[in-house]
Amino acid sequence: MKALIAGAGPGGLTAALCLARAGIECEVFESVPRIRQLGVGLNLLPHGVRQLTILGLGDRLASAGIATAELAYFNKFGSEIWREPRGIAAGYRWPQISIHRGSLQQLLLEECNARIGVHRLHTGWHLASFEQDAGGVTARFLDKETGAPREEQRADVLVAADGIHSVARQRFYPNEAQPPYCGRVLWRAVSEAPPFLTGKSMIMAGYANRKFVAYPISEVSAKTGSAWINWVADVCVGGDKPPIPRDWNRRVDKATVLPYFEDWRFGWLDIPALIRGAEVVYEYPLVDRDPLPRWSFGRITLLGDAAHPMYPVGSNGASQAILDAAALSAALTAHPDPVRALQTYEAERIEKTSRIVLSNREQGPEIVMQMVEERAPNGFRNLYEVISRQELEEVSNRYKAVAGFDRGRLNSMPSS
């Protein structure tokens, strides 16, 4: 069997590694002429880390990022709402890793070059069209820079891991509306700054329409006493149409972000200073897409953001793409008939990811910050007069079950 993978993001590259491990031939085609370490930080939950560890990347992943030790929610005044251990500290067999997206992609790229060969990873190849017949799939590509046609490629299956604006998704759902915009914009950056709390803490502060997220993606430097801190400012700016395209490379001046958080100084974290410390701030609208009724069409299927783009709530986007890759490989290994295999993959993943997409629209576990904001907009002296510990625990546990990283269930799974 041979598979073509369109897209060399974390999902596409992980799919290539999973297929290679299963002995399935594959080639990867990426639109951009050169893969660069773009973007900012992301979080990999223990179930995603488990899959990368099975692929032999556990040690390198741990060296490239940092093991998150805890997650804590605060109100807009910096008062604690909820704190819980994460990863190994919470009793999982695998850590939760915070890492720069570019570092993760580079790690996966190097491993793909080693395992499937540099000659099987093509850059500057943009998926333009495809067709299938009883014997396989024919994919047609264009040179991303010149628009000139590339050589046709033939295989048993085509995996579209080509992002939220997927060519394959558009082909199968030509009348699908543009990604719905909720009136919120994300500003994202990485700043060198002193560590806060445990030095391995992920924090979220604020409420639904104004939220700040921060977590380290490196160890503290012995020379400077600082770490690289990834941060996200999530603000409702209103409107029913996105003011900007969803583009990881769009830059914005720090002066755009600061007015929303100018007085958010908590003693343990100076948010304005963190914003000012960024070299580059990236901006894009908060969008997702509605869950689909199908991903697989004969010998062609969707994966990652092409299948289920979701709000960056609960640290789930990259992890779910990695789980897609593992499920795809398992299905293609179990079923010699590619059509049946892709149906099996879809059946395993579509309902699970649809639940997460819809849960994230309702703020997922971060809903506790909005609950506290509504009940105590001027702050509180005693948290449990505002919200009970039972409510907090129920929200946390419910999302872990939805997102597939319930500790007991995950720890019972094999490590190879």
C-alpha positions in Angstrom: 0.0 0.0 0.0 1.1 3.6 -0.7 -0.3 6.8 0.7 0.1 10.4 -0.4 -0.1 13.0 2.4 -0.9 16.6 1.5 0.5 18.9 4.2 3.6 18.8 6.4 2.3 20.3 9.6 2.5 18.3 12.8 -0.5 16.2 11.7 0.8 15.3 8.3 4.3 14.6 9.5 3.1 12.4 12.4 0.9 10.5 9.9 4.0 9.9 7.8 5.9 8.6 10.8 3.0 6.3 11.9 2.6 4.9 8.4 6.4 4.3 8.1 6.4 2.5 11.4 3.6 0.3 10.1 5.6 -0.5 7.0 3.3 1.5 4.7 5.0 3.5 1.9 4.1 7.2 1.9 5.2 10.5 0.4 4.5 14.0 1.8 3.7 17.1 -0.2 3.9 20.6 1.3 2.7 23.8 -0.3 5.3 26.1 1.0 8.7 26.1 -0.8 10.7 25.8 2.5 9.5 24.6 5.9 10.5 27.2 8.5 10.1 27.2 12.2 7.1 29.6 12.3 4.4 30.2 14.9 4.6 30.3 18.7 4.0 27.8 21.5 1.6 24.9 21.8 0.8 22.2 24.3 0.8 18.5 23.8 -1.5 16.6 26.2 -0.4 13.2 27.6 -2.3 11.2 25.0 -0.5 13.0 22.2 2.8 12.6 23.9 2.1 8.9 24.3 1.8 8.5 20.6 5.0 10.5 19.9 6.8 8.4 22.5 5.6 5.2 20.7 7.2 6.6 17.6 10.5 6.9 19.6 10.4 10.7 20.0 9.8 10.9 23.8 13.3 12.0 24.8 13.8 14.5 22.0 10.4 16.0 22.7 11.2 16.4 26.4 14.5 18.1 25.5 12.9 20.5 23.0 10.1 21.6 25.3 9.2 21.6 29.0 7.1 19.3 31.0 4.1 21.3 32.3 3.6 20.6 36.0 0.3 22.4 36.7 -2.6 24.3 35.2 -4.1 27.2 37.1 -7.1 29.5 36.4 -7.3 33.1 37.8 -9.8 35.9 37.6 -8.9 39.3 36.1 -7.4 40.4 39.4 -5.1 37.5 39.7 -7.0 35.7 42.4 -6.8 31.9 42.1 -9.9 29.9 41.0 -8.6 26.5 40.2 -5.2 24.7 40.3 -4.4 21.1 39.4 -1.3 19.1 38.6 -0.7 18.1 35.0 1.2 15.4 33.2 3.6 13.3 35.3 2.8 15.5 38.4 -0.9 14.4 38.0 0.0 10.7 37.9 -0.1 10.2 34.1 2.5 7.8 32.6 3.3 10.5 30.0 4.1 14.2 30.5 2.3 17.2 29.2 4.7 19.0 27.0 4.8 22.8 26.2 6.9 23.4 23.1 7.4 25.9 20.3 5.4 24.8 17.3 8.4 25.4 15.0 10.5 23.1 17.2 7.9 20.4 17.1 7.6 20.6 13.4 11.4 20.6 13.0 11.7 17.5 15.2 9.1 15.7 13.2 10.6 16.8 9.9 14.1 15.5 10.8 12.6 12.2 11.9 10.6 11.9 8.6 13.8 12.6 6.6 15.5 9.9 8.5 12.8 7.3 8.3 11.0 7.8 4.9 13.9 9.7 3.1 14.4 13.2 2.1 13.4 12.3 -1.5 9.9 11.5 -0.2 9.2 14.8 1.4 8.4 17.5 -1.3 8.1 21.2 -0.6 6.6 23.7 -3.0 4.0 21.1 -4.1 0.4 22.5 -3.7 -2.4 20.1 -3.9 -4.6 21.3 -6.8 -7.0 18.5 -7.7 -7.4 14.7 -7.5 -9.5 11.9 -8.8 -9.9 8.3 -7.9 -10.9 5.0 -9.5 -11.2 1.4 -8.5 -7.4 1.0 -8.5 -6.2 4.1 -6.7 -6.0 7.9 -6.5 -4.3 10.4 -8.9 -3.3 13.7 -7.3 -2.3 16.8 -9.2 0.0 19.4 -7.7 1.1 22.9 -8.7 4.4 24.7 -8.0 3.4 27.0 -5.2 5.6 29.9 -6.5 5.2 29.7 -10.2 1.8 28.0 -10.6 3.3 25.5 -13.0 2.0 21.9 -12.9 4.0 19.3 -11.1 4.2 15.6 -12.0 1.0 13.6 -11.3 1.2 11.3 -8.3 -0.5 7.9 -8.0 -1.2 5.9 -4.8 -3.7 3.8 -3.0 -5.0 6.6 -0.7 -4.7 10.4 -0.3 -4.6 11.9 3.1 -5.5 15.6 3.2 -3.7 17.2 6.1 -3.7 20.6 4.4 -5.2 22.7 7.2 -8.4 24.8 7.7 -8.5 25.9 4.1 -8.1 22.3 2.8 -8.4 21.8 -0.9 -9.9 18.3 -0.4 -12.5 19.6 2.2 -13.5 22.3 -0.2 -13.9 19.7 -3.0 -16.2 17.5 -1.0 -18.1 20.4 0.7 -18.1 23.1 -2.0 -21.0 25.0 -0.4 -19.5 25.2 3.1 -19.4 28.7 4.4 -16.2 30.4 5.4 -15.0 29.6 9.0 -17.5 31.2 11.3 -16.1 34.2 13.2 -17.1 34.7 16.8 -15.9 38.3 17.2 -12.7 37.4 19.0 -9.1 37.9 18.0 -6.0 36.1 19.3 -2.6 37.9 19.8 0.2 35.4 20.3 3.9 35.8 21.1 6.9 34.4 22.9 8.8 36.6 25.4 11.9 36.1 27.4 10.9 36.8 31.0 11.4 35.6 34.6 9.6 32.4 35.5 6.4 32.5 37.5 4.7 30.3 40.0 6.4 26.8 39.8 8.4 27.8 36.7 6.5 25.0 34.9 3.0 26.4 35.3 0.4 27.1 32.6 -1.9 29.9 33.7 -5.2 31.3 32.3 -6.6 34.6 33.7 -9.7 36.6 33.0 -13.0 35.6 31.5 -14.7 34.8 28.2 -14.2 38.1 26.4 -10.8 39.0 27.8 -8.4 36.2 28.6 -4.6 35.8 29.0 -2.8 32.5 28.8 0.9 32.0 29.6 3.3 29.1 30.0 7.0 28.5 29.6 8.3 26.5 26.6 11.9 26.4 27.8 13.9 25.8 31.0 15.1 28.8 33.0 18.5 30.0 31.6 21.3 29.7 34.1 22.8 32.9 32.7 19.8 35.2 32.5 17.4 33.7 35.0 14.7 33.9 32.4 12.7 31.4 30.3 10.9 31.7 27.0 7.2 32.3 27.9 4.5 31.6 25.3 1.5 33.9 25.8 -1.9 34.3 24.2 -4.2 37.3 24.6 -7.8 36.4 23.6 -10.0 39.5 23.3 -13.6 40.0 22.0 -13.3 42.9 19.6 -16.8 42.4 18.1 -18.1 42.3 14.6 -19.6 39.5 12.6 -16.8 39.2 10.0 -13.1 38.5 10.7 -11.1 41.7 10.2 -8.1 39.7 9.1 -7.3 36.3 7.5 -6.3 33.3 9.5 -2.6 33.6 8.9 0.1 32.6 11.4 2.5 35.2 9.9 0.4 38.3 10.3 2.2 40.7 12.7 0.7 43.4 14.9 2.2 46.2 17.1 2.4 45.5 20.8 0.5 48.8 21.3 -2.6 47.1 19.9 -2.6 44.5 22.7 -1.5 46.5 25.7 -4.6 48.6 26.4 -6.6 45.5 27.1 -4.2 44.3 29.8 -2.4 47.5 31.0 -3.4 47.0 34.7 -3.1 43.2 34.8 -0.2 43.1 37.3 -0.6 40.2 39.7 2.5 40.3 41.8 3.4 36.9 40.7 3.1 37.9 37.0 3.4 41.3 35.3 1.4 40.8 32.1 2.1 44.3 30.5 5.8 43.6 30.9 5.4 40.2 29.3 3.6 41.8 26.3 6.3 44.5 26.0 9.0 41.9 26.1 7.9 40.2 22.9 9.9 40.7 19.7 7.1 39.8 17.4 3.3 39.6 18.1 1.1 37.6 15.7 -2.6 38.2 15.2 -5.4 36.1 13.8 -9.2 35.8 14.2 -10.5 33.0 16.4 -12.3 30.7 14.0 -13.2 27.1 13.7 -15.5 25.1 11.4 -18.7 23.1 12.1 -18.2 19.4 12.5 -18.6 17.3 9.3 -20.8 14.3 8.7 -18.0 12.6 6.8 -14.2 12.8 6.4 -13.6 9.8 4.1 -14.7 9.6 0.5 -13.5 6.3 -1.1 -9.8 6.4 -1.1 -9.5 10.0 0.2 -9.7 11.3 3.8 -9.1 14.4 5.9 -6.9 14.7 8.9 -6.1 17.4 11.6 -7.3 20.9 10.9 -8.6 19.9 7.5 -11.1 17.6 9.4 -11.8 19.4 12.6 -10.3 22.9 13.2 -11.2 23.9 16.7 -10.7 26.8 19.1 -7.4 26.6 21.0 -9.2 25.7 24.2 -8.0 22.9 26.4 -4.6 22.5 24.6 -6.2 20.1 22.1 -5.5 21.0 18.4 -2.1 19.5 17.9 -2.8 16.5 20.2 -6.0 15.6 18.2 -4.1 15.7 14.9 -1.5 13.3 16.4 -4.3 11.0 17.5 -5.8 11.1 14.0 -2.5 10.0 12.6 -2.2 7.0 14.9 -5.8 6.0 14.2 -5.3 6.3 10.5 -2.2 4.1 10.6 -4.0 1.5 12.7 -6.9 1.3 10.3 -4.7 1.0 7.2 -2.7 -1.7 8.9 -5.8 -3.7 10.0 -7.7 -3.5 6.6 -6.1 -4.3 3.3 -9.0 -2.6 1.5 -8.2 1.1 1.6 -11.8 2.2 1.4 -12.8 0.2 4.4 -9.7 1.3 6.2 -10.6 5.0 5.8 -14.1 4.3 6.9 -12.8 2.6 10.0 -10.5 5.6 10.7 -13.3 8.0 10.3 -15.6 6.0 12.6 -12.9 6.0 15.3 -12.2 9.7 15.2 -15.1 11.8 13.9 -17.5 11.7 16.8 -14.7 12.2 19.4 -13.3 15.3 17.6 -16.8 16.7 16.9 -17.5 16.7 20.7 -14.3 18.6 21.3 -15.1 21.2 18.7 -18.5 21.9 20.2 -17.2 21.8 23.8 -14.5 24.3 22.9 -17.1 26.7 21.6 -18.6 26.7 25.1 -15.1 27.5 26.5 -14.4 23.9 27.6 -12.8 23.8 31.1 -12.1 27.5 30.9 -15.8 28.1 31.6 -15.0 28.3 35.3 -13.4 31.7 34.7 -16.6 33.1 33.1 -18.7 31.5 35.9 -16.6 33.4 38.5 -16.7 36.6 36.5 -20.5 36.5 36.3 -20.9 35.8 40.0 -18.2 38.0 41.3 -17.2 40.7 38.7 -15.6 42.8 41.4 -13.5 40.0 42.8 -13.9 37.7 45.9 -12.5 37.1 49.3 -13.6 33.5 49.7 -13.7 31.6 46.4 -16.0 28.9 47.7 -18.7 31.5 48.4 -18.7 32.1 44.7 -18.3 28.6 43.2 -18.0 25.2 44.9 -15.1 22.9 44.7 -17.5 20.2 43.4 -18.5 22.5 40.5 -14.8 23.1 39.6 -13.9 19.4 39.8 -16.9 18.4 37.6 -15.9 20.9 34.9 -12.3 19.7 34.9 -13.2 16.0 34.9 -15.9 16.3 32.2 -13.5 18.0 29.8 -10.8 15.4 30.3 -13.3 12.7 29.4 -14.5 14.6 26.3 -10.9 15.2 25.2 -9.8 11.6 25.7 -7.2 12.1 28.4 -9.0 10.7 31.5 -6.1 9.6 33.6 -7.3 6.1 34.5 -8.3 5.2 31.0 -5.1 6.6 29.4 -2.8 5.0 31.9 -4.3 1.6 31.1 -3.3 1.9 27.4 -0.1 0.2 26.2 3.1 2.1 25.8 4.1 0.6 22.5 
